[in-house]
Every structure is written in C-alpha cells, then in structure tokens.
Amino acid sequence: MTFAIIDKQDELSRLIAEKIRSAISRTGEEETKGVPDTVFVVGGDGTLLYAVHQYINELDRVRFYGIHTGTLGFLTDYKDSELDALLGDYINGNVKEQDYPLLEITAGEHIMYGLNEVRVENMVRTQVIDVIINGTLFETFRGTGLSVCTQLGSTAYNRSLGGAVVEDGLDVLQMCEVAGIHHIKFRSLGAPIILGGNAQIELRSKDYEGAMMGADSDLIALHEEKSLRIRKSERKVRMLKGREIPYFYRLRSLF
C-alpha cells in the first residue's frame, strides 16, 4: 500500500501532515510521488477539491481521507484536534468508502470534471444561452452565466448564488443563474431549478467569445465553441469515512 499527503501549507496543516507521515510510515505503507492508494488531505474543503483535481485522471485508483484544520467541513469528518481518531480509524481498518459523483462538462474536445459544480460565465459581456434540458428547449438565458451543481456542491458556490441546500443522499442536479437579466423584454426562470440526477443539459450559444468554462476552481477560455454539454459523469470520487456525522449537524455547525 502507498500513500501521499496534500496539505494547505499553513503552519498547523504542515505540522499535522508530518505527524500523519510518521504514523502511516510506521505501518509499512510507503509514501510515493506516483499514484498512491490513499491521499491524506490536511486543510479545508478547498484543499480536498485541489487534491481531487491533482489526481483527476487516476480516480479509479485513489482514495481520499481528510482532516479539516479549521471548522468542520462538508468533505472531511475530522477536525485538527481529532488527529488520533483519524489515524486510529485508518490503521485499525475502521473506515469505509463512500463514492461521490462528478459532473462532466464538455465543449468540443475540452472535457472538465467538477465535484461541487461546473459552470459557464462571461465577465466581459452579456452571455446569451439557449438552455436545452433532456433534448427540449427550456428557455433563453441572458446574463453572466449558469452554474450546475451536485447535491454535495449545493452548499458551495451554488448557495452563494441563492440556490437551495440539498439534503445528503438525494440524486439531483441543480442549475442556478449567475446575474441573470430580467425585464419586460428579456426574462428567464429567475430561480434555481432542481433536476433528476440523470438530466442531460445543453447550453447553446451563437457566440461564447470571452466566456470561461469552469469546474470547481479550474477554468478554461472558450473560443469557437457553440455548445456545452453537462451531465453526471460515470466517474466518481472515492472518499474514506471513519465516522457518521448527521447531515443537519454538519450543516448547523457551518451556517
């Protein structure tokens, strides 16, 4: 078995990373710069998202196990004061895998994967987008852009956009407008929409010049593309869980 560690690079996170390195090495597991069996993540939810994208092409081989050096996060189950519990559960085999779906956004030959959300945004000019859901034209949107999130991502950027927080375990996607334009001439739904987990979304435009396609914190510029397709990917993120924390306790602790 092999492991790697990704930490937030602040003093506390580096200290905890060193303690994890020492403890896990004593079990006989070897630290590797290649593709590990387990990635220990020390930091916040942003650090875990960063780690996932570092290994985005090896998700079928890698498991993630995190400790939060701050307040309790949605993607990690242990706080920095609970390092002994995290190590004990892992070393004693008291952990189980939980899979989280990825979203896939495609534009031409470009494919990106997001754990929280995928989106298209144009900060330069008003972006006009025909929104097609499951093959049917739903509306024409005008504004900065659109964001689609998973259940897990409902408490992230989606919440900042006024989207709904979705309870754990529900297989849904949620689409939110980013600064939509609404007046007597142009109007779209103007509210978040909850879709089934197997929904197929196409965002079609005559011109995406100046727009960016994003997945979590990753971004690429769009140029000649006319259509973006969004769906739940068959790929998943495998996380190790050593304890059960009620969803509404976690939600209350953060908000």
Secondary structure, DSSP 8 states (H G I E B T S, - for coil): -EEEEEE--SHHHHHHHHHHHHHHHTTT-EE-SS--SEEEEEE-HHHHHHHHHHTTT-TTT-EEEEEESSS--SS--EEGGGHHHHHHHHHTT--EEEEEEEEEEEETTEEEEESSEEEEE-SSS-EEEEEEETTEEEEEEEEEEEEEE-SGGGGTHHHHTT-----TT--EEEEEEEEE--SSS-----S-EEEETT--EEEE-S--TT-EEEETTEEEE-SS--EEEEEEEEEEEEEEESS---HHHHHHHH-
